[in-house]
Amino acid sequence: MIDTDIHERVMYEELLPYLEQPWRRYIEDCHWIQEKHMPYTQPAVAGVDRADAKVPDGRPAGTDLAFMQEQLLDQNGHEKGILTGALDPSPSSMHGWYEMATALATAYNDWQIDKWLDHDDRLYGSIHIAAQDPQGAVKEIERLGSHPKMVQVLLPIDDILWGDAYYHPIFEAAEKHDLAIGMHHNEPPLYYGKWPKYFIEWHTLIPLSHMNVITNMIFNGVFEKFPKLKLIMIEGGFTYVPFLMKKMDQQYKDLRHEVPWVKRMPSDIIREHMCFTTQPLEEMKKKELMQIIDQIGSDEVISFSTDYPHWDYDSPAEALPPNLDDDLKKKLFSENARNFYPKFRK
Amino acid sequence: MEQTVCHKEDLQPGEMMESTLGKHSIVVCRASDGHYYAFLNRCIHQGAPLSKGKLCGAPAPTEHVGEYAFEKDGDILRCPWHSREFDIKNEGRMLVNEKFKIKNFNVTVENDEVIVYNG
């Protein structure tokens, strides 16, 4: 199995040895801390973690490689797992002082390689950047792009519309280095720029934030400009995709004149360039799953993910409907991810 | 089949423990009123080990938006993963839909020992 969404976690103090001066002193001496956080801590028994994923010595879930190996990788027989953890929030989502965000992204990447990727052949990583500064972000992609275990550049889904030409140097660098773009929501405000009153509202509508970014990327011509670019939408599920394809195709037929740089039907762009991770799966019957796949027009754009160690983890053995055909199971659990990531294809 | 799982003082009201009954992993819970309940240690949703969750209370259904009334403290078994709530005093039925339940076992206390029965 290739698991396309695993959240390793760092504590700030673990990053300090990887942080250059003067950045380290701003944290050690001046107590700098990022103030932007999701305003909900109440969702599940252990906040947003699986209650049984806390490290036995008391450290938070996702902080220990050996425990993750035991509880996730070994138990489920993972062939590969892609790390998608990040700081809270992602450097690209941090308010202000983007020079600090850039330094933190670099430190995070070095920590990720040193503590995780170098110690388990199954684990692959994400390059974190501070996209507020596209030139700095490109430098970081250039620095690590050829690392054999870095398979994507991670961008948060927040209130930033990544399709804008301002961010295109990031896509150019990713394409050049055979890196996919991984997008994972990172505290997106959903209701007209605001947080909803209840976590359940926010969590229900996460796919809305994914739809925002996909629509924006397609109509801003990103995939025409970067024909080899791949985009994986992480932790938004896939059940919204049939609607979005139909709606964009219909709009494109009517309104193409406004975006003449878009040369293909949006649904074709989605099938050719994108992949969607399964979690958090709605409970559904096999027939319902097959209807969704039929409407997407491909069984090759969905890839299984657990979201370990978070509370809404999906079990590889239990989350999908039973009695799926072997061929489809192979695609969902490994082949689609293997064919999607440019570095895996090579 | 029957199995002695613990001494009655090993569990205080509001506490639970993992045990076994034959080949099954079970979770033994002691409710707020001191009674014992036992269930298959496996969530009906995705199979999570319920003993790693929490025995707690739950906000009762209320009539008005913004109104909270916490109840059943120590009687609600909450899954460690997706947090689904099961009422241990109502045969392990799910709070949001009583049609769904975790498998429950009969429990007695004999000579201060807690005994779980299957069948």
Interface residues (C-beta under 8 A of the other chain):
Chain A: P43 A44 V45 A46 R50 A51 D52 E283 W311 D312 Y313 D314 S315 A317 E318 A319
Chain B: H45 Q46 G47 A48 P49 K52 G53 K54 R78 C79 P80 W81 H82 S83
